[in-house]
Amino acid sequence: MALARTAGIALAATGAAHFAAPQAFVPITKMAFPHDTNAWIQRNGATEVALGVALTFAKTRKLGLIGAAAYTAWLGARTVSNAR
């Protein structure tokens, strides 16, 4: 499961980047969250850190995979609904 561990580390790093360089995430976040975008950047960053950490460790990997799938579906649904 080295791939899942690597993906978890990458996702956690991406989540942390939401706090280090939030302006980089404004264009993509605005598509799903056109209102209060900056707060959503922080919320999404925290979510990605948590999911990334969960994916990194074997004990929590299954929960992390379920969470990542749900999070991805939710972000996709938000983006589609706000594109209308």
N, CA and C of each residue as an Amber inpcrd file, in Angstrom:
protein
   252
   0.8200000  -1.2070000   0.0000000   0.0000000   0.0000000   0.0000000
   0.8600000   1.2660000   0.0000000   2.0350000   1.1570000  -0.6100000
   2.9090000   2.3260000  -0.7020000   2.2400000   3.4470000  -1.4910000
   1.4360000   3.0800000  -2.4810000   0.7390000   4.0870000  -3.2820000
  -0.2370000   4.8900000  -2.4210000  -1.0070000   4.2080000  -1.5690000
  -1.9640000   4.8960000  -0.7050000  -1.2330000   5.8070000   0.2810000
  -0.1140000   5.3300000   0.8020000   0.6810000   6.1500000   1.7390000
   1.2110000   7.4000000   1.0290000   1.7310000   7.2110000  -0.1640000
   2.2530000   8.3430000  -0.9330000   1.1400000   9.3250000  -1.2810000
  -0.0070000   8.7960000  -1.6840000  -1.1590000   9.6550000  -1.9880000
  -1.6020000  10.4200000  -0.7480000  -1.5780000   9.7640000   0.4010000
  -1.9520000  10.4250000   1.6450000  -1.0190000  11.5670000   1.9940000
   0.2740000  11.3330000   1.8280000   1.2510000  12.3810000   2.1070000
   1.0500000  13.5530000   1.1410000   0.8200000  13.2340000  -0.1270000
   0.6000000  14.2820000  -1.1240000  -0.6730000  15.0810000  -0.8160000
  -1.7370000  14.3850000  -0.4250000  -2.9910000  15.0730000  -0.1060000
  -2.8310000  15.9550000   1.1300000  -2.1420000  15.4600000   2.1420000
  -1.9050000  16.2590000   3.3480000  -1.0600000  17.4900000   3.0160000
  -0.0660000  17.3230000   2.1520000   0.7680000  18.4600000   1.7550000
  -0.0460000  19.4870000   0.9720000  -0.9280000  19.0100000   0.1120000
  -1.8010000  19.9170000  -0.6360000  -2.7220000  20.6700000   0.3220000
  -3.2440000  19.9510000   1.3060000  -4.0820000  20.6000000   2.3110000
  -3.3260000  21.6830000   3.0640000  -2.0890000  21.3890000   3.4360000
  -1.2710000  22.3820000   4.1410000  -0.9880000  23.5900000   3.2530000
  -0.8490000  23.3530000   1.9610000  -0.5970000  24.4510000   1.0250000
  -1.7600000  25.4430000   0.9840000  -2.9570000  24.9900000   1.3220000
  -4.1180000  25.8950000   1.3880000  -3.8710000  27.0090000   2.4060000
  -3.0850000  26.7130000   3.4240000  -2.7950000  27.7090000   4.4620000
  -1.5410000  28.5150000   4.1290000  -0.5730000  27.8810000   3.4740000
   0.6790000  28.5570000   3.1370000   0.5290000  29.5020000   1.9500000
  -0.2780000  29.1150000   0.9840000  -0.4640000  29.9280000  -0.2340000
  -1.9260000  29.8910000  -0.6600000  -2.8170000  30.4590000   0.1320000
  -4.2510000  30.3580000  -0.1680000  -4.6440000  30.9800000  -1.5050000
  -3.9280000  31.9920000  -1.9450000  -4.2720000  32.6520000  -3.2070000
  -4.1810000  31.6910000  -4.3930000  -3.3610000  30.6560000  -4.2770000
  -3.2310000  29.6760000  -5.3660000  -4.5050000  28.8520000  -5.5400000
  -5.3230000  28.7970000  -4.5050000  -6.5220000  27.9650000  -4.5320000
  -7.8020000  28.7610000  -4.8110000  -7.7050000  30.0680000  -4.9150000
  -8.8950000  30.8950000  -5.1410000  -9.6120000  30.5240000  -6.4380000
  -8.9170000  30.4260000  -7.5910000  -9.6610000  30.1490000  -8.8340000
 -10.4470000  28.8390000  -8.8120000  -9.8470000  27.7850000  -8.3260000
 -10.5440000  26.4910000  -8.3280000 -11.6080000  26.4260000  -7.2320000
 -11.3410000  27.0340000  -6.0850000 -12.3020000  26.9930000  -4.9830000
 -13.5220000  27.8370000  -5.2970000 -13.3150000  28.9300000  -6.0010000
 -14.4230000  29.8370000  -6.3370000 -15.4790000  29.1400000  -7.2050000
 -15.0480000  28.1470000  -8.0020000 -16.0150000  27.4180000  -8.8400000
 -17.0300000  26.6590000  -7.9800000 -16.5780000  26.0710000  -6.8930000
 -17.4730000  25.2950000  -6.0290000 -18.0830000  26.1510000  -4.9220000
 -17.3560000  27.1920000  -4.5130000 -17.7850000  28.0270000  -3.3850000
 -17.6310000  29.4980000  -3.7480000 -18.5670000  30.0180000  -4.5500000
 -18.4400000  31.4060000  -5.0040000 -18.6070000  32.4380000  -3.8850000
 -19.2150000  32.0570000  -2.8030000 -19.4060000  32.9580000  -1.6710000
 -18.5520000  32.4750000  -0.5100000 -17.9060000  33.4030000   0.1810000
 -17.0700000  33.0800000   1.3350000 -15.9260000  32.1340000   0.9340000
 -15.3480000  32.4010000  -0.2210000 -14.3210000  31.5350000  -0.8100000
 -13.1300000  31.3410000   0.1180000 -12.6560000  32.4070000   0.7440000
 -11.4720000  32.2850000   1.5970000 -11.6970000  31.3550000   2.7830000
 -12.8700000  31.4100000   3.3780000 -13.1680000  30.4970000   4.4860000
 -13.2110000  29.0540000   3.9900000 -13.7540000  28.8570000   2.7860000
 -13.8140000  27.5020000   2.2240000 -12.4340000  26.9810000   1.8540000
 -11.5290000  27.8630000   1.4780000 -10.1570000  27.4300000   1.2100000
  -9.5630000  26.8310000   2.4800000  -9.7720000  27.4790000   3.5990000
  -9.2570000  26.9660000   4.8700000  -9.9560000  25.6700000   5.2750000
 -11.2620000  25.6120000   5.1160000 -11.9990000  24.3890000   5.4610000
 -11.5440000  23.2150000   4.6000000 -11.3960000  23.4660000   3.2960000
 -10.9510000  22.4050000   2.3980000  -9.5270000  21.9800000   2.7250000
  -8.6830000  22.9300000   3.0630000  -7.3150000  22.5990000   3.4470000
  -7.2820000  21.6990000   4.6710000  -8.0730000  22.0390000   5.6730000
  -8.1250000  21.2190000   6.8860000  -8.6610000  19.8220000   6.5890000
  -9.6650000  19.7550000   5.7350000 -10.2310000  18.4590000   5.3440000
  -9.1910000  17.6160000   4.6290000  -8.4530000  18.2280000   3.7210000
  -7.4460000  17.4810000   2.9650000  -6.2850000  17.0270000   3.8430000
  -5.9030000  17.8340000   4.8230000  -4.8670000  17.4040000   5.7660000
  -5.3650000  16.1840000   6.5360000  -6.5810000  16.2550000   7.0460000
  -7.1260000  15.1400000   7.8290000  -7.2520000  13.8700000   6.9870000
  -7.7750000  13.9950000   5.7790000  -7.9130000  12.8230000   4.9160000
  -6.5480000  12.2800000   4.5020000  -5.6120000  13.1610000   4.2390000
  -4.2680000  12.7280000   3.8750000  -3.5880000  11.9560000   4.9870000
  -3.7230000  12.4430000   6.2040000  -3.1510000  11.7310000   7.3560000
  -3.8250000  10.3770000   7.5150000  -5.1300000  10.3350000   7.3520000
  -5.8500000   9.0580000   7.4630000  -5.3670000   8.0580000   6.4120000
  -5.1050000   8.5130000   5.2020000  -4.6310000   7.6230000   4.1450000
  -3.2000000   7.1470000   4.3850000  -2.4400000   7.9210000   5.1040000
  -1.0250000   7.6170000   5.3150000  -0.8130000   6.3920000   6.1990000
  -1.6960000   6.1740000   7.1420000  -1.5020000   5.0980000   8.1170000
  -2.4640000   3.9370000   7.8580000  -1.9350000   2.7330000   7.9150000
  -2.7120000   1.5310000   7.6080000  -3.9620000   1.4060000   8.4820000
  -3.8590000   1.7820000   9.7420000  -4.9970000   1.6450000  10.6710000
  -6.2040000   2.4870000  10.2640000  -5.9530000   3.6090000   9.6340000
  -7.0510000   4.5290000   9.2900000  -7.2660000   4.6430000   7.7830000
  -6.5480000   3.8490000   7.0040000  -6.5820000   3.9770000   5.5460000
  -7.9760000   3.7440000   4.9690000  -8.6780000   2.7210000   5.4450000
 -10.0140000   2.4180000   4.9100000 -10.9540000   3.6040000   5.1350000
 -10.9360000   4.1530000   6.3340000 -11.7620000   5.3180000   6.6350000
 -11.3400000   6.5110000   5.7710000 -10.0330000   6.6610000   5.5690000
  -9.5280000   7.7340000   4.7310000  -9.9910000   7.6010000   3.2870000
  -9.9960000   6.3660000   2.7650000 -10.4640000   6.1330000   1.4030000
 -11.9460000   6.4580000   1.2590000 -12.7300000   6.0480000   2.2350000
 -14.1650000   6.3530000   2.2130000 -14.3760000   7.8660000   2.2910000
 -13.6500000   8.4980000   3.1840000 -13.7550000   9.9500000   3.3310000
 -13.3230000  10.6900000   2.0790000 -12.2270000  10.2480000   1.4730000
 -11.7350000  10.9010000   0.2550000 -12.7380000  10.7460000  -0.8930000
 -13.3430000   9.5820000  -0.9970000 -14.3520000   9.3670000  -2.0410000
 -15.5620000  10.2790000  -1.8180000 -16.0290000  10.3620000  -0.5880000
 -17.1760000  11.2200000  -0.2700000 -16.8380000  12.6890000  -0.5020000
 -15.6530000  13.0920000  -0.0890000 -15.2060000  14.4820000  -0.2580000
 -15.1180000  14.8440000  -1.7390000 -14.5660000  13.9530000  -2.5380000
 -14.4470000  14.1960000  -3.9730000 -15.8210000  14.3190000  -4.6280000
 -16.7360000  13.4340000  -4.2480000 -18.0980000  13.4920000  -4.7950000
 -18.7950000  14.7870000  -4.3920000 -18.6110000  15.1880000  -3.1460000
 -19.2430000  16.4110000  -2.6400000 -18.6920000  17.6370000  -3.3660000
 -17.3650000  17.7080000  -3.5410000 -16.7790000  18.8430000  -4.2590000
 -17.2710000  18.8900000  -5.6990000 -17.3440000  17.7330000  -6.3320000
 -17.8540000  17.6670000  -7.7030000 -19.2890000  18.1510000  -7.7880000
 -20.1100000  17.7210000  -6.8610000 -21.5190000  18.1310000  -6.8460000
 -21.6540000  19.6320000  -6.6210000 -20.8360000  20.1790000  -5.7390000
 -20.8660000  21.6350000  -5.4860000 -20.4770000  22.4050000  -6.7360000
 -19.4540000  21.9210000  -7.4140000 -18.9870000  22.6020000  -8.6230000
 -20.0500000  22.5800000  -9.7090000 -20.6680000  21.4250000  -9.9090000
 -21.7190000  21.3030000 -10.9270000 -22.9100000  22.1750000 -10.5730000
 -23.3370000  22.1540000  -9.3150000 -24.5280000  22.9300000  -8.9440000
 -24.2820000  24.4260000  -9.0370000 -23.0510000  24.8710000  -8.8210000
 -22.7610000  26.2980000  -8.9250000 -22.4320000  26.7430000 -10.3400000
 -22.2740000  25.7930000 -11.2430000 -22.0060000  26.1270000 -12.6470000
 -23.2830000  26.4890000 -13.3790000 -24.4060000  26.1720000 -12.8120000
 -25.7050000  26.4270000 -13.4600000 -26.0940000  27.8700000 -13.3740000
